[in-house]
Amino acid sequence: MFDDLLNSTQSTRQYSQTAYRFGNYVAKFCLVPSSETHRKPYEETAKPDSHPDLILSDWLQEFHSNQEAEYLLQFQLVDNIDEQPVEDVGVAQNPEKYPWLTVAKIVIPKQNSFLPARKTFLEVHLVRLDPWPGLRTLQPLGELDRLRKTGMFT
């Protein structure tokens, strides 16, 4: 049953666009919905009950208000730079040869994720998500991330 759930959530996985350094390792990562609560929304069709630009936002707010969300954090290690180039994010990596490894389970408790105070706090204090000021041993890799560092894609 768990494999069926993972297969049904293939299109709802959230992937890193680029590879990151993790000490002596280089990896891409993804979040995989891992609970039964994700199966039902995956099988539903969004209904335009609100403004078209808010359909996803409204669905997410309802989802996170009514149940906790569970994800598996997975890493795909770079073992062969020729077959898994860090510089070309468009190269698909063979998941059978380079499998995704589950390293953690993330549980997000049910909550109102769109409180006006929270939105205001983020807009005032979090100008952008930027991995570059962090530790050098955890820095992003590849041309796309170097372009992000320049501010071209912010």
Residue pairs with C-beta under 8 A, 6 or more apart in sequence:
5 34
5 35
5 36
5 38
5 39
6 32
6 34
8 39
8 42
8 43
9 32
9 33
9 34
9 38
9 39
9 42
11 42
12 33
12 38
12 42
13 30
13 31
13 32
13 33
14 30
14 31
15 28
15 29
15 30
16 28
16 29
16 30
17 89
17 144
18 28
18 86
18 89
18 140
18 141
18 142
18 144
18 145
19 26
19 27
19 28
19 78
19 84
19 86
19 140
19 141
19 142
20 26
20 27
20 28
20 29
20 131
20 138
20 139
20 140
20 141
21 136
21 137
21 138
21 139
21 140
21 141
22 75
22 137
22 138
23 137
23 138
25 77
25 78
26 77
26 78
26 86
26 141
27 75
27 76
27 77
27 78
28 75
28 76
28 78
28 93
29 73
29 74
29 75
29 76
30 73
30 74
30 76
30 100
31 71
31 72
31 73
31 74
31 106
32 71
32 72
32 74
32 100
32 102
33 42
33 69
33 70
33 71
34 70
34 71
34 72
34 105
35 68
35 69
35 70
37 63
37 67
37 68
37 69
37 70
38 69
38 70
41 59
41 63
46 55
46 56
46 59
47 55
48 55
49 55
49 58
50 58
57 114
60 113
60 114
61 112
61 113
61 114
63 69
64 108
64 110
64 111
64 112
64 113
65 110
65 111
65 112
65 113
66 110
67 110
68 107
68 108
68 109
68 110
69 107
69 108
70 105
70 106
70 107
70 108
71 105
71 106
71 108
72 102
72 104
72 105
72 106
73 102
73 103
73 104
73 105
73 106
74 100
74 101
74 102
74 103
75 100
75 101
75 103
76 93
76 95
76 98
76 99
76 100
76 101
77 98
77 101
78 84
78 86
78 98
79 98
80 98
83 93
83 94
83 97
83 98
84 91
84 93
84 98
85 91
86 141
86 142
87 142
87 143
89 142
89 144
128 154
131 138
131 139
131 140
131 145
132 139
132 140
132 148
132 149
140 148
144 153
147 153
148 154
